Structure formats: C-alpha cells, structure tokens
Amino acid sequence: TKGKGTTLDQFKSSMKDQLDGFNKETHNMKITTSMLNHERYNTKIKFHMHEREISHLEAECIQVCTEADEQHWHELEMKKPEIEL
C-alpha cells in the first residue's frame, strides 16, 4: 500500500502543479486583457481628440477663407470707382 500512497501523492502533487499553472496563466490573461482594454480606451480618447482638432481646424480654415473673401470683395468695391473713371 505504500507504493499506491506514493503514486496518489505524486498524482495529487502533479494536479496541484497543473492547477497552479492554470491559475498563473489565468492571472496573466486577466492582466493582458486589462492592459488591452486600457490601451483601447486610450486609443478611443486620442481618436476623439484628433476628430475634435480636425473639426476645429476645418472651421478655422472656413473662417479665414470667408474673411479673406470679404476683404477681397471690400477691396474690389473700393477700387470700383477708380476703375469706372
């Protein structure tokens, strides 16, 4: 019976080692998942910030173009009497 007890103890030890390995692997997977979720969140925030920056720059460009068009039109109106003479 001593041989059977040793075999059973070895089996239990082997199973415990396997379970410990699974627990460690599961823990590492949870950490990896958490890190990937954090990276995904940061990427979404950066994307949103870039979209806002692009929208702001587009609006600014439209405003500058509109002001330039108005200035040009005003200059043409000022020169119109000179051209008519």
VENSULNOR-V553831 format. One record per pair of residues at least 12 apart in sequence whose C-alpha atoms are under 8 Angstrom apart, sorted by the first residue. I is the first residue (numbers start at 1). J is the second residue. D is the distance in whole Angstrom. If there is no record, write none. Layout:
i->{I:I}
j->{J:J}
d->{D:D}
//
This chain:
none
//
